[in-house]
């Protein structure tokens, strides 16, 4: 996957490869990449054939609401408007939610 295809994936990749960040943040970004990819695979292999389209729509909206926070989180850290400790705290919440989402925990 190209990082230009997804601003969420791109932000996680930037976090995982930024030498300003410690291992806690890098680990969370890596877990986020894995959960994001697993959720996309679940959607293609299982989600699209779900029996209840309304439930699927709710799941997709829930996931989107969570991952949409990632690029802004990265921008705030990159622009020095957020500390690494706060980045780790907020990213940890997002990643935990992504991992709990169907297919999000490999």
C-alpha positions in Angstrom: 0.0 0.0 0.0 1.2 3.5 -0.9 1.1 6.0 2.0 -0.5 8.5 -0.5 -3.6 6.2 -0.5 -4.4 6.8 3.2 -3.6 9.8 5.4 -4.1 7.6 8.4 -1.6 5.0 7.3 0.8 7.7 6.2 0.7 9.4 9.6 1.3 6.0 11.4 4.3 5.3 9.1 5.7 8.7 9.8 5.4 8.2 13.5 7.0 4.7 13.3 10.0 6.1 11.4 10.5 9.4 13.2 13.8 9.4 15.1 12.4 12.0 17.6 10.1 9.5 19.1 10.9 6.9 21.7 10.1 3.2 21.5 6.7 3.5 23.2 5.5 5.8 20.4 7.1 3.8 17.7 5.6 0.5 19.1 2.2 2.1 19.2 2.5 3.3 15.6 3.6 -0.2 14.5 0.6 -1.7 16.3 -1.6 0.9 14.7 -0.3 0.0 11.2 -0.9 -3.7 11.9 -4.5 -3.1 13.3 -5.3 -0.8 10.3 -4.1 -3.3 7.8 -6.0 -6.2 9.6 -9.2 -4.1 9.7 -8.9 -3.4 5.9 -8.4 -7.1 5.2 -11.4 -8.0 7.4 -13.5 -5.5 5.5 -12.6 -7.0 2.1 -12.8 -10.7 3.2 -15.7 -10.7 5.7 -17.2 -7.3 6.3 -18.6 -6.7 2.9 -20.6 -9.9 3.1 -22.0 -9.2 6.6 -25.7 -10.0 6.9 -26.6 -6.7 8.5 -25.6 -3.7 6.3 -26.7 -1.2 9.0 -24.5 -2.8 11.6 -21.6 -2.8 9.1 -22.3 0.9 8.4 -22.1 1.6 12.1 -18.9 -0.3 12.4 -17.3 1.5 9.5 -18.4 4.9 11.0 -17.0 4.0 14.4 -13.6 3.0 12.8 -13.5 6.1 10.7 -14.2 8.3 13.7 -11.2 6.8 15.5 -8.7 6.8 12.7 -9.5 10.3 11.5 -7.8 11.5 14.7 -4.4 10.1 13.6 -3.3 12.7 11.1 -4.2 15.6 13.4 -2.4 13.9 16.2 0.7 13.6 14.1 0.5 17.2 12.9 0.2 18.5 16.5 3.3 16.6 17.5 5.3 17.4 14.4 4.4 21.2 14.8 5.6 20.9 18.4 2.1 21.7 19.8 2.0 18.3 21.6 4.5 16.5 23.8 5.6 12.9 23.1 3.9 11.9 26.3 0.5 13.2 25.1 1.1 11.7 21.7 1.6 8.3 23.3 -1.4 8.7 25.5 -3.8 9.7 22.7 -2.3 7.3 20.2 -2.6 4.5 22.8 -6.4 5.1 23.0 -6.8 5.1 19.2 -4.7 2.0 18.7 -6.5 0.1 21.5 -9.8 1.0 19.8 -8.5 -0.1 16.4 -7.3 -3.4 17.8 -10.7 -4.1 19.4 -12.5 -3.4 16.1 -13.5 -6.6 14.2 -10.4 -8.0 12.4 -8.2 -5.3 14.0 -6.1 -7.6 16.2 -4.0 -9.9 14.1 
